[in-house]
Amino acid sequence: MENLTPIALIGAGGIGKTAIALTVLHHDRIVERFGDNRRFIRCDKFPASRAHFLNRLSEVIGAGVNNPDDLTPLRPFLSSRRMILILDNAESILDPEGTGAKEVFPIFEELSQFKTVCLCVTSRISTVPRHCKRPVIPTLSMESACNIFYGICDTGGRSEIVNNLLRRLDFHALSITLLATTASHNMWDYDRLSREWDTHRVQVLRANYNESLIATIELSLASPTFRELGSNACDLLGVIAFFPQGINENNLDWLFPTISGRRTIFDKFCVLSLTHRSDGFVTMLAPLRDYLCPKDPASSSLLQTTKDHYFNRLSIDVDPTKPGFEEARWIVSEDVNVEHLLDVFTTIDANSTNVWNVCDYFMQHLYWHKKRLVVLGPKLEELPHDHRSKPTCLFRLSRLFDSVGNSTESKRLLVHALKLWREQGNDRWVAETLRDLADVNRLLGYYMEGIQQAKEALEIFKQFDDGYRQAEALTSLAWLFFDQNQLAAAEEAAEEAINISLQGDNDQFQACECHRILGRIYGSKGETEKAIGQFEKALGIASAFNWRDQQFWNHYSLAELYSEKTRFDHAHAQIEHAKSHVAGDSYSLGRVTELHARILLREGRFEEAKSEALRAADVFGKLGVAEGAEKCGDVLRLIEDEMKKSVASGESDSSGSR
């Protein structure tokens, strides 16, 4: 505004463009600078034509020229004084597909170049004069949103219920205003307001004077540019609205192969401010999603087709030893969308075997590429006892619990799955489950129980002549023996697993794991160089296949080893290597951060150690991993004790010197 630079405020309906423009118009500095030469024109209040716009412009600026044909008779007036001119809702006359846009746009262009005119345009479309700066209009802050809400409706003081509603509205200004107005008019308390929103969603956003969010959205959908997009446009908006993250722009070709001009259509959605781009996704504000999302997902043919494409992409076994493993990392960026898709369709079609099979594959993807829990857990456990997919899904769910450090819950699910497999007489899955139970019991400290289960699994795999699974069972035994300090037995099991794994199918994954076990064994024996050699062998294999998980744990183990040998520079280097392979895995990040705190503690760098321990505790707290949080608590207590000792020692030294 200082240099009269033209500005365009572009965004979705109701985001606050007009409110910002009016605030500027009446700001003290603007009043002081422009005085009475502050003009405001609502472009949606007259027909979209050159003649109507010029006539209205002449009238508002006070030029006194009737029915001008162009800007020529208005130029002397516009050039003779400094003026701020706000053209509000300009999309109504600038829409490229509108009847008068070609005639009106050049006038807007010329107005933007007057050195005496500070032009401000508000519009839902991004087709504005090219000289205009386009500042980003952020959503409201929590404080601003609360000020709007409580300024209209304050029936019970500040409340977390209201905060949650504001978040769910994406801090959208008009939606907050309408929600507060509706609550005030109906004299609802906050609990009632929350229930009404949960039940009726966007229908609640309607004031008594017939102003509503629906009307605002429909206005955007009625624009000529949107209508020009054709019959697929509304269906595509519905699909975008269905997914919490929106649609990944890299997926347009395989998700919508039959829709011609799909990229142009998605671009136009953004031009119309119906959607926006965020981290590679085309998404939309929550209030728009609520209105545009298909009310019956099963009846939307395009959404059904999109679901099928996702299901096909998911329906592959994820195995680090097989081709396609790295490609499955697409789940890292789209897990929220996939989870929502499954959550909806497991409700719609709970008896379908296919949808639960896809849940199985989804959890496999997460286990290998983004360790976290899923909202589908309770649904899985509620499946009928004889449902074909139940034991497999319980098995996958147990692995997710184990991957985030909840071994107790993992064991409970595995025991349930094992019972179902035994009842079905499925020996192969019995052995698979026994092997996982052995690993979980090791983490829980039930070594003898785990050893028995690993041995039983090994015998079953021998009956099937399955070398790959035999190596897995031997690996589990090696870990159990190691934790029991039976180092000779652990070494023997690990060596046997390596020999078997490198025969036949040449299973490098188990060989990689066993080299890490051997590294731990040699480290416990004090044979440091041999231990380092084993870890480096494991890293060589893991790097060749880009197995991030194996790379992470080997660097983690090396950091522990170097710390024990007080080779702290090497330990810190390994910590950094480990962190570089976390790749979105919060549990692993918590583990390596907690280890870093312990290393810093050993060095006597107490403040840094405390900072890392608190950071790790925060990660585990958000994940709900009690065991990890307890470990961090233990580290923090040790740090506090050492800090007190350090202070006491310093005071003692000072006293002695006196």
C-alpha positions, 0 to 999 in steps of 0.5 A, a space after each residue: 500500500 505504501 507504493 500504491 502497488 496493486 494487490 489481489 486477494 485470492 481465495 475460497 469463498 468465506 476465507 476473509 478476503 472482503 473482511 481484510 479489504 474492508 479492514 484496510 480501507 478503514 485503517 487509520 493510516 489509510 484514512 490519513 493517507 487517502 481521506 475521502 478518496 477511498 472507494 469500494 465497488 461490489 462487482 457482483 451487484 451489477 451485470 458482468 459487462 464493460 458498460 455496467 462496470 465503467 458506469 459504476 466506476 465513474 459513479 463511485 469515484 465521483 468522476 461525473 461521466 455518464 455511460 463512458 465507453 472506456 477509461 479515456 474520459 475517466 483518466 484525468 480524474 483518476 490521475 489527479 488524486 491519490 486513491 485506493 480502489 477496492 474491487 470486491 468479488 471481481 470473479 463475477 466479471 473477470 471469470 474467463 468463461 463469462 460473457 463480459 470478461 474479455 471486455 472488462 479485463 483490459 480495464 482492470 489491467 489499465 487501472 492496475 497501472 495508474 501511478 495514483 491509484 492503489 488497486 485492491 482486487 478480491 476474487 475467487 479466481 486467480 485470473 487478475 491483472 498480471 501486475 498485482 501482487 498476490 499475498 497468501 491469505 492464511 487461515 485464521 490463528 486460533 486466537 483470531 478464530 476464538 475472537 470471532 466465535 466468542 464475539 458472537 456466541 459466549 454462552 459458557 466462557 472459553 472451552 476446548 469443545 469450541 477449540 476442537 470445532 474451530 480446528 475441524 472448520 480449518 479456521 475458515 472465517 465464514 464457517 466460524 461466523 455462521 457456526 457462532 451465529 447459529 449457536 447464538 440464535 438457537 441458544 445452544 450450549 457448547 455440548 449441544 453445538 458439538 452434537 449438532 455439528 457431528 450430526 448435521 455437519 455443513 447444514 449447521 452453517 446457516 444463519 437465520 437470515 438465509 446466509 449459508 456456507 452452502 450458498 457460498 459454495 454453490 456460487 463457486 460451482 455456478 461460475 462459467 469456468 466451472 460449468 465449462 469443465 463438464 460433467 466429470 467436474 463435480 464427481 472429481 470434486 467429490 473424490 477430492 473431498 472424500 480423501 482427508 489429504 486430497 489427491 496426490 498430483 502424481 496419481 492423476 493418471 492411474 487414478 483417473 485414466 478414463 477422464 480426459 483433460 484431468 490435469 487441466 481440470 485439477 488446475 482449474 479447480 485451483 484457479 477457482 479456489 475450490 481446491 489448493 495445493 499442499 505438499 504435492 496434494 490437491 486438497 480443500 478446506 474442511 467445510 468444502 470437504 464436508 459439503 462436497 464429499 459424497 453422502 453415500 460413498 458406495 453410490 459414487 461410481 468414480 469413487 468406487 473406481 478410485 477405490 478399486 485402483 487403490 485396492 489393486 495397488 495395495 494388493 501385493 505382498 511387501 517383502 524386502 527380499 522381493 522386487 517392488 519393495 522400494 516402490 511400496 514406499 508410496 504408502 508413506 505419503 498416502 497412509 492417511 488417505 488409504 486408512 480413511 478409504 478402508 475405514 469407510 468401506 469396511 463399515 459399508 461392506 463389513 462382510 467382504 473378504 476382499 476389503 479385509 484382505 486389503 487391510 492385511 496388505 495395508 498393514 504390511 505396507 505400514 509395518 515395513 515403511 511407516 510403523 504406526 497403529 491404525 484406527 481399524 484395530 477395534 473393527 478387526 477384533 470385532 470380526 466374527 470368530 470364523 471370518 477368513 481374514 480375522 487371524 491374518 489381520 490380527 497377525 498384521 495388527 500385532 506386528 504394528 503394535 510390536 513395531 511401536 514398542 507395545 509388546 504386551 498388546 502384540 502378544 495378546 493379539 498373537 495368542 488370539 491369532 494362534 488359537 484361530 490358526 490351530 482351530 483351522 489346522 493351518 500349520 504353516 500360519 501356526 509356525 509363522 505366529 509362533 515365531 513372532 510370539 517368540 520375538 515378542 516374548 524375548 522383548 518381554 523377558 520371557 526367554 524360555 517361553 520364547 525359545 520353546 515357541 521358536 523351536 516349535 516353529 523351526 520343526 514345523 518349517 523343517 516339515 515343509 522343507 522351507 529354508 527361508 522360514 527355518 532361517 527366520 526361526 533360527 534368527 529368533 532363537 539366536 536373539 533369545 539365546 543372546 539376551 539370555 547371555 547364552 553367547 555360544 548357543 546364540 552364535 551357533 544359531 546365527 551361523 546356521 541361519 546364515 548358512 541356510 539363508 545363503 543356500 537355495 533362495 539366497 535370502 540376504 535379509 536373514 543373513 543381514 540380520 544375523 550378521 548384526 546378531 553376531 556383531 552384538 555377540 562379539 561386542 559382548 565378548 569384548 571382541 570389538 573389531 570383530 563386532 565392527 566387522 559383522 556390523 559392516 557386513 550387515 550394512 553392506 548387504 542392507 545398503 545394496 538393497 536399500 533396507 532402511 530398517 536394517 541400516 538404521 539398527 546396524 548404525 544404532 548398534 554401532 553407536 552403542 558399541 562405540 559409546 561403550 568403548 568411549 569412542 564418542 566421536 564415532 558414536 555420534 557419527 553413527 547416531 547421525 547415520 541412524 537418524 538419516 534412515 529413520 524415514 518417518 518412523 517415529 518409534 525408531 526416531 524415539 529409540 535413537 534419540 533416547 540412545 543419543 541422550 545416554 551417550 551424551 550422559 556418559 560424556 558428561 554433557 548433561 544439558 544436551 543429554 536432558 534435551 535429547 531425553 525430553 525430545 525422545 520422551 515427547 515422541 514416545 508420549 505421542 505414540 503412547 509407548 509406555 515402555 519407551 517413555 519409562 526408559 526416558 524417565 530413567 535416563 532423565 533421573 540419571 541425568 538429574 542425579 549426575 547434575 546434582 553430583 556435579 554441582 555438589 562436587 563444584 561446591 566442595 572444590 570451591 570450599 576446599 580452595 577457600 
